[in-house]
Amino acid sequence: MKAYVFPGQGAQFVGMGKDLYESSAQAKELFEKANEIIGFRITDTMFTGTDEDLKQTKVTQPAIFLHSVIKALIADGEFKPEMVAGHSLGEFSALVANGTLSFEDAFKLVIARANAMQKACEVQPSTMAAILGLEDKVVEDICASINDVVVAANYNCPGQLVISGTIEGVNTACEKLKEAGAKRALVLNVGGAFHSPLMEPARVELEAAINATTFNQPICPVYQNINAAPTTDPEVIKKNLIAQLTGAVRWTQTVQAMIADGATSFTEVGPGNVLQGLVKKVSKEMATASL
């Protein structure tokens, strides 16, 4: 079975999507439609902006979504998913790929999500850190022992977990995790504490937008971040998508579940190849590729 996976924030690069825009009339039309929906020429930022321009959450998320989804939509006969998943933001791309959401509706939700998250970041200064070389349980227990808000946010692959919370909470956790034997505890250059309770204001805002959007019956299961389980039920997909903002991205468990359910290859659709690397850390033998 062919699994298709879609990257999240952090995969962006200057020039992303320019080749698609210039080589495909369909891609150009979709990019121009996106410029219209978002109200500015996001293509200019994607193709010729600076790293700093692209790093803003309100730009990064729509940009990665567009690159991933347009790649999938113009692939014609090549693109035949039997199971899909996306890392954080990538879950919205996956839901266009399996027919749950239309291109326009998903893009509007991504814009709403990005703006809501940016606002939540400005309300409460917060951050994330990558922890390497410890068991998940050790990281979870140390986070739970700290008085500030700090939680396990991204289970990326065995031995690589990202924590999220207040600046003080994350710094304290990093010190304790180093003492517990972490190979690295590296504070990340991100706008805020994604996938933590500090995203609650954004979750409330996104919930209203999701509930006002039509979700269709998908053509294949999506394995969702919040529980790493497959579903084709539009109501369940909605509920899990809302919970994702304040809940953890269970990527390790998602890849394991897809393999257990018969995935024979993983194709990454979008900028970069981070997810292929994470899949290989879960299963060395698994075939991976880019679309």
Salt bridges, closest charged atoms under 4 A:
GLU22 OE2 - LYS18 NZ 3.09
GLU32 OE2 - ARG41 NH2 2.93
ASP44 OD1 - ARG41 NE 3.64
GLU52 OE2 - LYS55 NZ 3.46
GLU104 OE2 - LYS33 NZ 2.78
ASP141 OD2 - LYS137 NZ 2.87
GLU175 OE2 - LYS178 NZ 3.89
GLU200 OE2 - ARG203 NH2 2.88
GLU205 OE2 - LYS119 NZ 3.09
GLU207 OE1 - ARG203 NH1 3.21
